[in-house]
Amino acid sequence: MNNAASGIAPVTKKKKSRNFFRQNLAGYALCAPMILAILVFVLYPMIQVLIYSFQSTNGISGTWRGVKNYAWVLKDGAFWSAAWNTLYMAVLAVIIDVIVCFIVASMINSVTSKAGKNIFKSLYFLPNVVSSVAVAMLFNFIFYPTENGILNYFLGLFGISPIGWLVDPKLARFSIVIMGLWRSVGYDTILFLAGLQSIPGEIYEAASIDGASGIQKWWYITIPNMKPTFTFMIMMLTISTLRRFDDVWMIGGTAGNPGGKLDTMVMYIYRSSWLSREVGIASAAAVVLFIITFALTMLNNYVFNRKD
């Protein structure tokens, strides 16, 4: 009897496996194109870049160099200058974006009218649909360094001399950050607003009964409950700002002018790959950028997810 039962069990298990596969066949078929796209356009390029980083190659043929490409990149002053510019703009952008977007989201969330909330969300989100190239062209005119620029014109009404927002090495990086903020403020505000609306209203009602003021509720209820949203936003903003390329390329060109202050790590990779045809150097720099991004992401998760 036991032998018969033991003989039936494997058959039943195999039958269940086949049934499970048949039941989920449609799901597998729907996922297959996306999985194939990830393998072809994400995983394969990443593996290829890793291989190229150990070669002296132009992308078509090459010879093995070992870690010499990494040694070159890590000793190259141009790379570290680009890395400093990238990190500087990334930190500045994350701080300003998080503070501004959270405050704007809190203000929109305080609007009692549903129609009013929708109007404000639509208005703030509009810049996000504009391409980064178009935004760069727009702000190139707004930040024009003479009195003909829009911003300098209004400053001139108060007796302030024209400022070289994008041509002064001391101001160029800050101006780029403000330009990026204008485009992303709508999308990031919507994400913060979603986090705010997920906080149960009963908590605020209980705080009101206890006599808490609006500022106290915002500080002791809203901000602590927004911790997961803050973690996600800082992580995503860090990743996106470390990959900054198109806006600085439109403003400063491949040299990252003025004075190389708009040169970024992605710009360094672009120059090495497409202008110098040193794909091995570019690949090594890309791997270093990936390691830096991964390390900062892990640091962000550790800081915000550790237990108090």
Residue pairs with C-beta under 8 A, 6 or more apart in sequence:
21 28
49 283
49 286
49 287
50 283
50 287
52 59
52 62
52 279
52 280
52 282
52 283
53 69
53 70
53 280
53 283
53 284
53 286
53 287
54 64
54 65
54 66
54 67
54 69
54 280
55 62
55 63
55 64
55 65
55 69
55 280
55 283
56 62
56 63
56 64
56 65
56 68
56 69
56 280
57 63
57 279
57 280
58 277
58 278
58 279
59 273
59 277
59 279
62 279
62 280
65 280
69 280
69 281
69 283
69 284
70 284
70 287
70 288
72 281
72 284
73 79
73 281
73 284
73 285
73 288
74 288
78 263
78 268
79 265
79 268
79 285
79 288
81 260
81 263
82 256
82 263
82 264
82 265
82 267
82 268
83 265
83 292
85 173
85 256
85 260
85 261
85 262
85 263
85 264
86 241
86 242
86 244
86 264
86 265
86 266
87 242
88 173
89 173
89 176
89 177
89 241
89 244
89 264
90 238
90 241
90 242
90 244
92 173
92 174
92 177
93 177
93 180
93 181
93 237
93 241
94 234
94 237
94 238
94 241
96 177
96 178
96 181
97 181
97 184
97 185
97 188
97 233
97 237
98 188
98 230
98 233
98 234
98 237
100 181
100 185
101 185
101 188
101 189
101 191
101 192
101 233
102 192
102 226
102 230
104 124
104 185
104 189
104 192
105 189
105 190
105 192
105 193
105 195
105 196
106 192
106 196
106 218
106 222
108 117
108 120
108 121
108 124
108 189
108 193
109 117
109 193
109 196
109 197
111 117
111 120
121 186
121 189
121 190
121 193
124 185
124 186
124 189
124 190
125 186
125 187
125 189
125 190
126 186
127 135
127 182
127 183
127 185
127 186
128 183
128 184
128 186
128 187
130 138
130 183
132 183
132 246
132 247
132 250
133 246
133 250
135 179
135 182
135 183
135 247
136 179
136 246
136 247
136 250
136 251
137 250
139 166
139 175
139 179
139 182
139 251
140 166
140 250
140 251
141 149
141 150
142 149
142 150
142 151
143 149
143 151
143 165
143 166
143 175
143 179
144 150
144 152
145 152
145 162
145 163
145 164
145 165
145 166
145 167
145 168
146 152
146 162
147 153
147 156
147 162
149 162
149 165
151 163
151 165
152 162
152 163
155 162
155 163
156 162
163 171
164 171
165 171
165 172
165 175
166 172
166 175
166 176
166 251
166 252
166 258
167 258
168 258
169 258
169 259
169 261
172 251
172 252
172 258
172 259
172 261
172 262
173 261
173 262
176 244
176 247
176 248
176 251
176 262
179 247
180 241
180 244
180 247
188 233
188 237
191 229
191 232
191 233
192 226
192 229
192 233
194 229
195 226
195 228
195 229
196 222
196 226
199 221
199 222
199 225
199 226
203 221
203 225
204 217
204 221
207 216
207 217
207 220
207 221
208 217
212 220
212 221
227 304
230 304
231 300
231 301
231 304
231 305
234 300
234 304
235 297
235 300
235 301
238 293
238 296
238 297
238 300
239 293
239 297
242 265
242 289
242 292
242 293
242 296
243 266
243 293
244 264
244 266
245 264
245 266
245 267
245 270
248 256
248 262
248 263
248 264
248 267
249 267
249 270
251 262
252 258
252 261
252 262
252 263
254 267
254 270
254 271
254 275
255 263
256 262
256 263
256 264
256 267
265 285
265 288
265 289
265 292
266 289
268 285
269 282
269 285
269 286
269 289
270 282
272 278
272 279
272 281
272 282
272 285
273 279
273 282
273 283
